[in-house]
């Protein structure tokens, strides 16, 4: 038999004899004093008078079942809302630990409710029974302890559910940004690779330039291409823009497109200004 049951049974036997004969003082001290004062005020509001109740009528043999909160409240209020509204992890974990280690609760006494009534010989009439809280404590029974542990588990589950959901939402929100950054970095890498390839091709071509005949004109260089078809397309574009004396020359491994300008350097500069309207990278090679 558990310690809690032994305690309740012993109290029950003694109350059955006479609580007023010293048991209250030996076990509870002045256990009836505070409940009388507190319940007295509440009793008057409810319309009955606790002064009509004798000490020996305080019955502790039957205790109301202790219930901290409903299981739904444990999960939603303590676990979910407690984390969302406050996000105080120590507070939530403190509540869980308290639920797991709590062993005692208040001891209650069942007493009759009596209302003053001068029409009766005894001076009052019965209104039923109620419970008042005593200063003493009692041990939780096995069912109550089990319920407290279940409540602690539900608080933990609600707490972890909110944390898991917050991480999932944060991950989904950051995913487009990460993807955008990856796309930008990838595009930059491709652009750098293309630029490096073009520079290597041009540098390699210019290092291996072998001029078969000296150029007799100042040349405005428009572009260099590995394939001649690209050079031909640029030549057609320049003709459509109104330029003349367009030359395609083989320089190393590339096909260079240029406009041949006869005359002074100043003349070449004037033509270069017109060319740069649509071809920003054009430059002059002077003889």
PEWOHU-V299566 format. One record per helix or strand of 3 or more residues. SS is the DSSP state (H for helix, E for strand). FROM is the first residue (numbers start at 0). LEN is the number of residues. Records with the same first field share a line. If there is no record, write none. Layout:
BEGIN
SS->FROM-LEN / FROM-LEN
END
This chain:
BEGIN
H->2-19 / 22-6 / 30-16 / 49-3 / 54-3 / 70-16 / 88-13 / 141-66 / 227-13 / 264-11
E->103-13 / 123-16 / 217-8 / 245-6 / 253-8 / 282-3
END
